[in-house]
Amino acid sequence: MDPHGRPVQLMRNEKNGIITGISGFSEHTRTYGLSEDRLNQLTVDSLAVKMFTQYAGILGIDPSNYKARQIFSAAGGWHVRFEQYVRGVPIEESGLFFDIGPRGDINGLTAKIYPGVELSLEARVSRDRAIEIAQSHLGGTIREGSESPRLVILAQEKKHGISYHLVWKITVEGGSDTRRYFVSADDGSVIRDEELRIRD
């Protein structure tokens, strides 16, 4: 049951335990004291925190471990993404996601929640050294205007379970190629890299 006594069901990936959302979820901004004409980034952020607190028991989360990653207006409504953190470090590609319709309807809560994350958050490889490693792979430089290199937790999904790595997330530009590198903060190895398509 949701906080209003309506039937809902937690959705979970049975192979690796990742929580993917709540089936039957339905809310409205007015439930949280907000009419459609009072929505802005600050009020939507506050609404999200209140809503996640209401559903914390169902989701099995501590709302204080989630921070706004994206809140923006689109097509007359709002798109919201909160990122999952572990002791102050975000998990890459994690989050709680929902959209607010033009009339204040919130129909659907999707998620990528990693439960029970355990790993050391001590970076043995410095930020500067990680940048050198990423740049050497492409022969490029840090892309101007890109997200600053930062520590993140990279979750690698396996057939049964998940492995977690503390990494430096770095975007490098070299000639016509732009790539994002995830450099291990433990031993400096490149755990993952991906090509980025950057719009001019």
DADAVEN-V35240 format. One line per field, one symbol per residue. ss: DSSP state (H for helix, E for strand, L for the rest). phi: phi as a letter, one per 30 degrees, with the letter a starting at -180 (. if undefined). burial: I if it has 9 or more other C-alpha atoms within 8 Angstrom, else O. Layout:
BEGIN
ss=???
phi=???
burial=???
END
This chain:
BEGIN
ss=LLLLLLLLEEEELLLLLLEEEEELLLEEHHHHLLLHHHLLHHHHHHHHHHHHHHLHHHHLLLHHHEEEEEEEEELLEEEEEEEEEELLEEELLLEEEEEELLLLEELLEEEEELLLLLLLLLLLLLHHHHHHHHHHHHLLEELLLLLLLEEEEEEEELLLLEEEEEEEEEEEEELLEEEEEEEELLLLLEEEEEELLLLL
phi=.ddcicdbbdcbdddbiddckbdidabbeddcibdedcdaedddededddddddcedddibcedcbbdcbbbdahibbcbbccdcbhicdceidlcbabcdecidbckbcabccdidbadccddcdeddddedddddcibbdddidddebdbccccdcebjbccbdbccbcbcbiccbbccccedcbidddabbdcccdd
burial=OIOOOOOIOIIIIOOIIIIIIIIOIOOIIOOIOIIIOOIOOOIIIOIOIIIIIOIIOOOOOOIOIIIIOOIOOOOOIIIIIIIIIIOOIIIOOIIIIIIIIIOIIIIIIIIIIIOOOOOOOOOOIOIOOIIOIIIOOIOIOIIOOOOOIOIIIIIOIOOOIIOIIIIIIIIIIIOOOIIIIIIIIIOIOIOOIOOOOOOO
END
